[in-house]
Amino acid sequence: MKAKLLLLLLALSLTASFVACSGGGKTPSGTETAAPSGESANGWADDLPSDLSFNNADIRILYPESSIEDIFIEDPGGDLVDEAVFRARMTVEDRLKVTYKISTLSQTRDSYSNAVLNTFLGQDDAWDIVADMIAYAAKIVDDGAYADLRALEYIDFSKPYWNQSVADGFTVNGHLYVCSGDAMVDYLRQIYCMLCHKKVASEYQVPEDLQQMALDGKWTAEKMKEYAISAFSGDDPTNVNRETDTVGLLLPERDHATMMATGFGVYRYSPDGNGGYECTYGNAHAVDVIQWMVRLFNENPSCIGTFTVANEDSFRIDREMFNSGRALFVTASFDDMASVYSGIAGDYSVLPLPKWSEEDDYATLSRVIHLASCVMRSSPNQQMAGAVLECMASVGSTLVTPAYFEEALKIKYTDATPTTKAIFNLIHDSVVFDYGVYCQSAFTSSTIYVYTPILNNDLGWSTSIKAHQVQWEKGLRSYIEKLSHLEDEYA
């Protein structure tokens, strides 16, 4: 009980500073997020009526079995994040007078989403709220399984605990079926950023003010390259030994190349200014960025990555490089920090993914498997589900998100410097939406990955892109057309 009381006091002290900055996200065009709304009269960040009650009704929530502890903890046992998850559930239940009824599925990825779809097609109203992996949810949205979130009375997507970029990007013809935000802690786990090993930085005279550089808007691709190529120790630059050498930049997974390119402003689809999207994956900027990345990793022995399918051995070797102090920079998700980098020798600082130029905005992605929020169209209690989701996001941003940052980043959020707190918020607010990353498999089976030209040292990437653009654009138009008229089918 003492631990829960301390956690509640901690969360309340963070509300003004964290909730005002959390959520957000920017569109690829750089549109700023809505102004923070602060606390409402009910003491929370949302505007739910203080007397809203659903008379102890069951709210039926489906969650992947492997992630159930992100939403339902029976006995927190003193763990910081578990305590926050436990407190968040109790708070939602008490505020709205509901009871969580949790179901789980052991399936993963598309098999999980297909199980949801099959339940819907079988006219089974088993669940009200579904936590679905965003890319795979996108594949079944046009089958009608999920309700229009914008039609639900209590959800307010202008609030900072919902990602504005994802909400705006998924909205078609005024309808929204999937959204990301602080209602699901898994969304936080999958956010990408970059770590800097302080020991290696000291050895190679890298400035200690990289975080302030990032906050000043000066953390760019060229700055990262400048510091990365200065850090190398090894007998043979043409054949880096990952067991013994020190390098400046390490990408431990091939998909991290896509995340880095996103940080540099490469989007597969971007807003066209008319409420739609255009394919920008092969435009002049994208070509410049990909060619720069090809040269970075093929012409500098201090910059390396795994650009083939990773296996357990490559994971171990690459991550041990950073843990043992033999890599200056490494790309990572927040979840990586909480697990594979928890045994680091020394200390690290956290940075956003660098941007292309000082004039650009920072950008990152949450992985395509991050859990997004959905409401089942078959639910007889859609308005209640909307209220619960809104409350989960609001309470999550106040209780769970700060606790998760403290646990994952191994830095006391409340004791951190204002600079470190601002970095946490900057990264959290930089998650963007890209149809080509989150929804590509929903309308085409063809894609060209960023890691392929790096692996092949191929500067002719744009030629491969042009051969696919017509198919991509056709698939996107067809997909959006289906979503534009989806509600007509269920009117």
Summary of the structure (lengths in Angstrom):
residues: 491
radius of gyration: 22.3
end to end distance: 49.2
largest distance: 70.7
contacts: 1728
relative contact order: 0.19
helix: 45%
strand: 15%
